[in-house]
Amino acid sequence: MKIKILSASLLLACTMSVAIAGKLDQPTRSTVQAVDLTAPVNTPDGTGAVSSVTLDFAELIGDSFDGQDDPDNVIASCVAGGSITGVEWTGVTVETVGASWLSEATFLFTDSAGGQGVGLNVGNGDGAPGVATYSSGGIVDFTDNGIPDIVALGDGQLPIQFFESFDDNPNALDANYTAGTLTIWGLDLTAVPCPYIAAPPPPPAIIPTLSQYGLMMLFVGLFFVARRKLS
């Protein structure tokens, strides 16, 4: 039994050494980066009303599983509209699993055909496991960073994929987004019902004004007068 445990430990150590070597071989990436996809890039027309949609990880924890386009990954169809022009994040907390790094948890923004993509690593530069919270301090505009806007196809869908730039735990969880908000800015954007969209606040209670109270008392008085006449 001891030999089996030792062998398993050695295998784990070797596997982690290979994984760490692979991590260190990764090129340095920007916080927001264009993702190399095969389909041609659309050209934004620049028209439309500036708008935004906010994903709230207080509503539901976001799971980050495997490498890009893996079937295990979460694809959140929370946004529809004309185009995505930038992103903003506030208090987004990333919690990794095992040897996964904070910098590897990635949001991928695309059109519905995957014709163009922009990857966002809120933990960019944090090459270690752990828990950390990040804020952008404002909107990160794509074109200001030399990246084309993401323009929706005819269906108007703009899905978001959660993936890992380096997969430490194949077919298993690598990281969670446990708090904070991610706001997607663009043109003519609308929120599509999904688990990460905060529920709209309930409408305010209608409190009668003094004049409304007066009308109510008048109607009550007229009602009693009418009843007395009928009796």
N, C-alpha and C positions, 0 to 999 in steps of 0.2 A: 504493500500500500504506500509506503514512504517513497519507493522508487517511482511509482506512478505519479505521485504528487510532484516530485522533483522534476520528472520529465515534462509534466504539464507546465510547471513554472519556467523551465528552460525554453519550451516552445513559445510561451507567452512573451518571455523576454526577447527572444529572437524576432518574433512578429512585431513587437513594439519598436525594436531597433530599426527594422526595415521601414515601418510606418513613419517614424520620426525622420529617417533619412529622406523619405519621399517628401515629407512636409518641407524640409529645409531646401529641397531642390526646386520648390515652387518659385516662380518669378514674383517680384514685388508687385502688388496690385494697388490701384487707387480705391478709395472708398466707393466711388461710383465708377463703373467701367462698362464699356460696350462689350457685349458677348458675341463671339464669332458664330453666327448661324448661317446656314446655307442659302436661305431664301433672300431675295433682294430687299434692300431697305426702302421703305416707303418715304415719300417726301411730304412733310407737313405743309398744309396750305396756309397756316398762320391765322385762320379766321375762327371766330367762336368766342363764347363767353368764358372768362377765366373762372375756374371752379375747382373744388377739391372734394375728396372722399377720405374719411379717416377710419383706419382699422384700429380697434381698441383691444389690446391683449389682456385687459382686465375682464373682458367679456368671455374669452376663451383662450387658453394657452396655445401658442403656435408651436407646432412640432416640426423639427428639421431632421430629416432622416438621411437620405443617401445622395449620391452624385446627381448631377443635372439629368432630368428626364427619367429618372428611375421610377418604376411603377409605385413604389412605396411613398413617394413624395406627396405632400399636400399641394394641390393646385386650387387656389381660392379665386373663384369668379365673383369678385366683389365690386368690380368697377366696369362701367360702360360709358361710352361717349365718343368724343372726337379724337383726342390725343392726350398722352401723358407728357408733360414738359419738365417735371421736376418732382422731388420728394423731400419730405421733412419728417424728422423723427424726434420724439420727446420722451425721455425717461424710459427708453426701450431696454429692458433687462434681458440679457442672454445668460442662460445657465447650461453649461456643457455637460456631457456624459462621458466618463472614462477619459481617454487621452485626446478627445476632440478639442480643438482650439477655438477660442472665442472668435477669431478672425475668419473662421471657415463657414459660419452660418450665414447664408446668402439669400436675399430676395431676388427673384428674377422677374422682371416686367417685360411682357411681350404682347404682340397682337395674337388673335385666336389661332393663326396658322404658324406661329413661331417665326414669322418672317424677319423680325428684328428683336433685339433684346438688350436690356440694361440690367446689370447685376449690382446689387447694393450690399456691402458688408459693413454693418454698423459698428462691428468690433474690429475694424481694419487696424492692423499693427499689433494687436494683442495675440502674440503667438504662444499662448498657454491656455490650459484648461481653467475653468473657474466660473465665477458669477460676476458680471459687471453690468453697469447701466450706462447708456449712451444717449446723447442728444446732439442734434445737428446745429442748434443755435440759429435756425432759419431754414429757408428753402434752398436746396441744392439744385440749381438749374442745369439740365442736361447740356444745352447748347453752350452754356458758359464753360463747360468742361470738355468741349469739343466732341460731344456725343449727340447724334440726331434724336429729335423727339420721337416717341413711339406713336404712330398713327394707326387708329383702328381700321380694320377692314369693313366691308359693308354690314357685317353683323353688329358692329359697335362694341364687341367684347374685348376686354383688356385684362386677361388673367394674370395672376401672380403665383409663381411657384416658389416654394420654400425648399432649398437644397443645400448641400454641403460642397464646398470647393475641394475638399479632401475628405473622403469617406473613411472614417476610422472604424465604424461599426456597421458593416454591410447588413442590410435588411433589418436594421435596428436603429433606435433613436440615437442621434448624435448631440442634439441640443434642443432647448426650449426657449421660446420667447414668453416670459412670464408676466410682464407688466409693460406699461407705456403705450404710446400711440404712434402709428405710422400714417402720415398724411400724404396722399397722392395728389399732386397738382397738375392741372391741364386745362383743356378747352372742352366745354360742354360735357363735363363729367357728371355722372349720376351714380348713386350707390345702388348696388344690386344686393338683395337680401342674402347674407352669408353669416357664419358664426362670429366673424370678427368685426362686424358693423355694430356700433353701439346702438341700443334701442332708443328711439326718439323719446324725449321727455314727455310725460303726460301733459295734456292741456291744462292751463291754470283754472282753478275753480272760479266760477262766476259768483261774485259777491254783489248782491243788490245794492245800488246806491240809495241815498236817502229819498230821492225822487221816486225810485222804483218801489221802495217800501211804502211811500205815500199812495202810489197807484194800487198796490196790493191791498192796502187798508180800504181804499175807496171801493174796490171790487167786492171786498168782503161785506162792507156796509150796504152796498146795493143789493147783494145777494140776500141779506137778512130782511131788507125792506121788501123785496119781491116776495119772500116767503110769508111775511106778515100780511101782505095784501091778498095772497092766495088763500090764507087761512081765514 
